Amino acid sequence: MRLVNISTVAVTLLVVLTSCGGSKKAGKSTATVPGNWQSTPIAIDGDSKDWPSPYPNYDSKAKLAYATSNDRKYIYITVESGDELTQMKMLKGGMVVSIDTGGGKEDPFSINYPLENNNVEMDVPQGSDGQKDGAVQFQKQLSQRIRKGIEAANQFTVDGFAGCNGGYMINQTVPCGIKLKARLDEYREIVWEVAIPVKSLFNKDSLTAADAGKQIGVCFSLKGTKAPKGQVQNANGGMNQMGGGGSRNSAAMGGAMAGGGKTSNPLEQLYSATKTRKQFSLVVQP
């Protein structure tokens, strides 16, 4: 059954706010990566066993590894991250995967999964400043919240696909045939997979020899989360309270600023938005 609590207007607005943007703002064209022919259909189960190891593409800023392939019936896309701050950002702020079948940057098709989660349990844990076990506690709490977050990620939205638009439950059969799954594997990496029917993208049942070499643009967008109001990050990954006299690290921070240096923020990955674009070519074998 299709979800009724997510309106088409809200879905469209979310895609506009988080997608990679149109070609006029996208800058220079991204180099095309050779495609991969998928001789055996990929099982969409949140397991990377069907994909190359390691994944062939990696964005060091976004800390995302990704891969794509296709057969005649489906386009397959996967994302993987073992970085816990990136995982937290993905689960709290959501991720949008947008696709342009013209090989450009207009992104008429989009998948939003996981959805943004504003549950208080998905807030970043606060470290115990001054305690020896503060970093250990922070790490433990972060891992627990990531596990809870991936278990709670049971809805997604799609926009632009022939045959389905709007919100759905992750385990239901989607009218246009999109299959989607993400889970935390035994290595504590989030593995995200989707199989998109050719028909929902190209309005035909399967690819033909004439489609070989056509370019597909794919973009992965992660929205940065906000730090708790009235707090700043300390060097141990915890949070310092801001009062009338500033943070407890204000003297050291001021010295770094006076010397022209930059303070290190271990949570920077969590609070910065990223957009990763790849352009790949379709492969069609007899």
C-alpha positions in Angstrom: 0.0 0.0 0.0 1.3 3.4 -0.9 2.1 5.8 2.0 -0.5 8.5 2.6 1.5 10.7 5.0 4.0 12.0 2.5 2.5 14.4 -0.1 3.7 14.8 -3.6 4.4 18.5 -2.9 6.6 17.7 0.1 8.5 15.0 -1.9 9.1 17.4 -4.8 10.3 20.2 -2.4 12.7 17.8 -0.7 14.2 16.7 -4.0 14.7 20.4 -5.1 16.5 21.2 -1.8 18.8 18.2 -1.8 19.4 17.2 -5.4 22.7 18.0 -7.3 21.1 20.9 -9.2 20.5 21.7 -12.8 23.2 21.9 -15.5 23.4 25.7 -15.4 24.8 25.5 -11.9 26.7 22.3 -12.0 29.9 23.5 -13.5 32.1 21.5 -15.8 31.0 18.2 -17.2 32.0 15.1 -15.2 34.2 12.5 -17.0 32.3 9.4 -18.1 33.3 6.2 -16.3 33.0 3.0 -18.4 29.9 1.0 -17.5 29.7 -2.6 -16.3 27.6 -5.4 -17.8 25.8 -7.4 -15.1 25.7 -11.0 -16.3 23.9 -12.2 -13.2 21.0 -10.1 -11.6 22.0 -8.4 -8.4 20.1 -9.4 -5.2 18.9 -6.2 -3.6 19.5 -7.3 0.0 21.9 -4.7 1.5 24.9 -7.1 1.0 27.9 -6.1 -1.1 28.7 -9.7 -2.1 27.4 -9.1 -5.7 29.7 -6.0 -6.2 33.4 -5.6 -6.8 35.6 -5.5 -3.7 36.6 -2.8 -3.0 34.0 -0.6 -4.8 35.7 1.0 -7.9 34.7 4.6 -7.1 35.3 6.6 -3.9 34.7 10.2 -2.9 37.2 11.0 -0.1 35.3 14.2 1.0 31.9 12.5 1.2 33.5 9.3 2.4 31.2 7.3 0.1 32.2 4.4 -2.1 29.9 3.6 -5.0 29.4 1.4 -8.1 27.0 1.0 -11.0 26.1 -1.7 -13.5 23.3 -2.7 -15.8 21.8 -5.6 -17.7 19.0 -5.4 -20.3 16.2 -5.0 -17.7 17.8 -3.1 -14.8 20.2 -0.3 -13.8 21.9 -1.2 -10.6 23.4 1.4 -8.2 25.1 0.9 -4.8 26.7 3.1 -2.1 28.8 2.0 0.8 30.2 3.8 3.8 32.1 2.6 6.9 32.6 6.1 8.3 30.3 6.4 11.3 29.8 10.2 11.1 28.8 9.8 7.4 26.5 7.0 8.4 24.9 9.2 11.1 24.5 12.1 8.6 22.9 9.7 6.1 20.5 8.4 8.7 19.6 11.7 10.3 19.6 14.1 7.3 18.7 11.6 4.6 20.2 10.8 1.2 19.0 11.6 -2.2 20.2 9.6 -5.3 19.3 11.5 -8.5 19.6 10.2 -12.0 19.8 11.9 -15.5 19.4 9.5 -18.4 20.7 12.1 -20.8 24.1 12.0 -19.2 23.8 15.6 -18.0 23.0 17.2 -14.7 19.3 17.9 -14.8 18.4 14.9 -12.5 14.8 14.3 -13.5 14.6 11.0 -11.5 15.3 10.8 -7.7 15.2 8.4 -4.8 15.2 9.7 -1.3 16.3 6.9 1.2 16.9 7.0 4.0 14.5 9.8 4.7 15.4 12.6 7.1 14.9 11.5 10.7 14.3 14.2 13.3 13.8 11.7 16.2 15.6 12.8 19.3 17.3 9.4 19.5 19.1 10.3 16.2 20.8 13.3 17.8 24.6 13.1 17.9 25.7 11.8 21.3 27.4 14.4 23.6 30.8 13.4 24.9 31.7 13.5 28.6 34.2 16.3 28.6 36.9 15.8 31.2 36.3 12.1 31.7 38.8 9.5 30.6 36.1 7.3 29.1 34.4 10.2 27.2 35.7 9.2 23.8 34.8 5.5 24.4 31.2 6.5 25.5 30.8 8.7 22.5 31.8 5.9 20.2 29.6 3.4 21.8 26.5 5.7 21.8 27.2 6.7 18.2 27.3 3.0 17.1 24.1 2.3 19.0 22.2 5.2 17.3 23.4 4.2 13.9 22.1 0.6 14.4 18.7 2.0 15.6 18.6 4.5 12.8 19.1 1.9 10.0 16.5 -0.3 11.6 14.0 2.6 11.6 14.7 3.5 8.0 11.6 1.8 6.6 10.2 4.4 4.1 11.5 6.0 0.9 10.2 8.4 -1.7 10.7 8.4 -5.5 10.1 11.2 -8.0 10.0 11.3 -11.8 9.8 7.5 -12.6 7.2 6.2 -15.0 4.6 4.3 -12.9 5.5 5.5 -9.4 5.9 8.7 -7.5 5.6 9.5 -3.8 6.2 7.5 -0.7 6.4 3.8 -0.1 7.4 1.3 2.6 10.8 -0.3 2.0 9.4 -3.9 2.0 6.4 -3.3 -0.2 6.2 -4.0 -4.0 6.5 -0.7 -5.8 4.3 -0.3 -8.9 7.2 0.7 -11.2 9.3 -2.2 -10.0 12.1 -0.4 -8.1 13.8 -2.6 -5.6 15.7 -0.8 -2.7 17.5 -1.9 0.4 20.1 -0.7 2.9 21.5 -2.4 6.0 24.5 -2.4 8.4 26.6 -5.4 7.4 28.9 -7.5 9.6 31.8 -5.0 9.0 29.6 -2.2 10.3 29.4 -0.6 6.9 26.1 0.7 5.5 25.5 -0.9 2.1 22.8 0.8 0.0 21.5 -0.9 -3.2 18.8 -0.2 -5.8 17.6 -2.0 -8.9 15.8 0.4 -11.3 13.8 -1.1 -14.2 14.8 0.2 -17.6 11.1 0.7 -18.3 10.7 3.3 -15.5 13.6 5.3 -17.0 13.4 4.8 -20.7 9.7 3.8 -21.2 10.7 0.5 -22.9 11.0 -3.0 -21.6 14.7 -3.5 -22.2 17.9 -2.0 -23.5 19.1 -2.8 -27.0 22.4 -2.6 -28.9 21.5 1.0 -29.9 21.7 2.0 -26.2 25.3 0.9 -25.7 27.5 3.8 -24.8 24.7 6.1 -23.7 25.6 8.1 -20.7 23.8 8.1 -17.3 24.4 10.7 -14.7 24.1 9.7 -11.0 24.4 12.0 -8.0 24.5 11.1 -4.3 23.5 14.0 -2.0 23.9 14.1 1.8 22.6 17.0 3.8 24.7 18.2 6.7 23.1 18.1 10.1 23.1 21.0 12.6 25.1 21.1 15.9 22.9 21.3 19.0 22.0 25.0 19.7 24.4 26.7 22.2 27.1 24.1 21.9 30.4 23.7 20.0 32.4 20.5 19.3 35.4 19.8 21.4 38.6 18.1 20.2 37.5 14.7 21.6 34.3 14.5 19.6 32.2 15.6 22.6 30.4 18.9 23.1 31.3 22.0 25.1 28.6 24.2 26.6 28.7 27.8 25.6 28.1 30.3 28.5 28.8 33.9 29.1 32.5 33.4 29.1 32.5 31.3 25.9 33.5 27.7 25.6 36.1 26.0 27.9 38.4 25.8 24.9 38.0 29.4 24.0 41.5 30.4 25.0 43.1 27.8 22.9 40.7 28.6 20.0 41.6 32.3 20.3 45.3 31.5 20.1 44.8 29.4 17.0 42.9 32.2 15.4 45.4 34.8 16.3 48.2 32.7 14.9 46.3 32.3 11.6 45.7 28.6 12.2 42.6 26.5 12.0 41.1 24.5 14.8 40.5 20.8 14.1 36.8 19.8 14.3 36.4 16.0 14.3 32.7 16.4 13.7 33.1 18.4 10.5 32.2 15.5 8.4 28.8 15.3 10.1 27.9 18.9 9.7 29.0 19.5 6.0 26.7 18.7 3.1 28.2 16.8 0.2 27.3 16.0 -3.4 29.0 13.2 -5.4 28.4 12.9 -9.1 29.3 10.1 -11.4 28.6 9.7 -15.1 28.8 6.2 -16.6 28.0 4.6 -19.9 25.6 1.8 -20.5 26.8 -1.6 -21.6 24.8 -3.9 -23.8 26.0 -7.4 -24.6 24.4 -10.0 -26.8 
